[in-house]
Amino acid sequence: MGEDPELFFPVGTTGPALNDVAAAKRVCGRCPVRRECLMWALGNGQTAGVWGGMGEEERTDLLRRTGSADAARHEALAGTKR
């Protein structure tokens, strides 16, 4: 989509990094492979960056809440249907 990949991997958790996370999520919102991206991140233990519209903490919380990558992918799919 022509976006700078660094946008999806902000450094820090405050100030400008939060702006980058929000910008990355906006890009994800219009991306045609958002679901596939999120499924890949959840299934492959990707802990850094914004993937499929979810930030690091959101993915960690989802995995913790559901108890497994498979369950997390199932729940995420239910929430990202287009």
NUVEXLO-784307 format. One record per residue (C-alpha): residue number from 1; residue in three letters; chain; x, y, z. Coordinates in Angstrom, 3 decimals, m for minus. Layout:
// residues N
nr,rest,kette,x,y,z
NUM,ALA,A,X,Y,Z
...
This chain:
// residues 82
nr,rest,kette,x,y,z
1,MET,A,0.000,0.000,0.000
2,GLY,A,3.033,2.238,m0.187
3,GLU,A,3.292,2.884,3.545
4,ASP,A,6.557,3.203,5.427
5,PRO,A,7.008,m0.109,7.297
6,GLU,A,8.454,1.757,10.288
7,LEU,A,4.990,3.223,10.883
8,PHE,A,3.869,m0.228,12.029
9,PHE,A,6.725,m0.605,14.531
10,PRO,A,6.738,2.563,16.639
11,VAL,A,9.461,3.043,19.214
12,GLY,A,8.054,3.733,22.661
13,THR,A,4.632,3.706,24.248
14,THR,A,3.818,7.402,24.691
15,GLY,A,3.544,10.615,22.701
16,PRO,A,4.632,10.231,19.070
17,ALA,A,4.571,6.431,19.310
18,LEU,A,0.857,6.526,20.147
19,ASN,A,0.277,8.741,17.114
20,ASP,A,2.134,6.211,14.956
21,VAL,A,0.046,3.340,16.340
22,ALA,A,m3.149,5.244,15.545
23,ALA,A,m1.894,6.025,12.028
24,ALA,A,m0.924,2.389,11.451
25,LYS,A,m4.361,1.233,12.582
26,ARG,A,m5.979,3.652,10.118
27,VAL,A,m3.916,2.087,7.329
28,CYS,A,m4.983,m1.370,8.522
29,GLY,A,m8.604,m0.266,8.447
30,ARG,A,m8.472,0.156,4.682
31,CYS,A,m6.160,m2.764,3.921
32,PRO,A,m7.655,m5.663,1.927
33,VAL,A,m5.501,m8.267,3.757
34,ARG,A,m6.104,m7.021,7.299
35,ARG,A,m7.654,m10.298,8.473
36,GLU,A,m4.892,m12.429,6.977
37,CYS,A,m2.265,m10.164,8.508
38,LEU,A,m3.784,m10.456,11.970
39,MET,A,m4.178,m14.229,11.649
40,TRP,A,m0.509,m14.535,10.673
41,ALA,A,0.627,m12.403,13.617
42,LEU,A,m1.472,m14.368,16.113
43,GLY,A,m0.423,m17.729,14.729
44,ASN,A,3.266,m16.916,14.556
45,GLY,A,3.819,m15.258,17.912
46,GLN,A,4.438,m11.793,16.515
47,THR,A,4.794,m9.609,19.587
48,ALA,A,6.027,m6.341,18.088
49,GLY,A,4.199,m3.748,16.057
50,VAL,A,0.725,m3.252,14.646
51,TRP,A,m0.640,m6.205,12.693
52,GLY,A,m4.107,m6.425,11.187
53,GLY,A,m5.273,m3.380,13.094
54,MET,A,m4.198,m4.633,16.528
55,GLY,A,m1.357,m3.279,18.589
56,GLU,A,1.032,m5.252,20.757
57,GLU,A,m0.999,m4.951,23.952
58,GLU,A,m4.257,m5.800,22.191
59,ARG,A,m2.820,m9.008,20.744
60,THR,A,m1.238,m9.941,24.068
61,ASP,A,m4.542,m9.365,25.870
62,LEU,A,m6.436,m11.391,23.261
63,LEU,A,m4.014,m14.306,23.567
64,ARG,A,m4.119,m14.175,27.361
65,ARG,A,m7.918,m13.972,27.441
66,THR,A,m8.493,m16.819,24.993
67,GLY,A,m5.690,m19.083,26.192
68,SER,A,m4.313,m20.147,22.806
69,ALA,A,m3.334,m18.825,19.408
70,ASP,A,m6.081,m20.900,17.749
71,ALA,A,m8.759,m19.499,20.045
72,ALA,A,m7.378,m15.982,19.592
73,ARG,A,m7.519,m16.324,15.803
74,HIS,A,m11.102,m17.601,16.016
75,GLU,A,m12.180,m14.670,18.200
76,ALA,A,m10.287,m12.178,16.045
77,LEU,A,m11.915,m13.547,12.890
78,ALA,A,m15.324,m13.072,14.438
79,GLY,A,m14.471,m9.436,15.125
80,THR,A,m12.886,m8.611,11.759
81,LYS,A,m15.401,m9.972,9.276
82,ARG,A,m15.888,m7.608,6.379
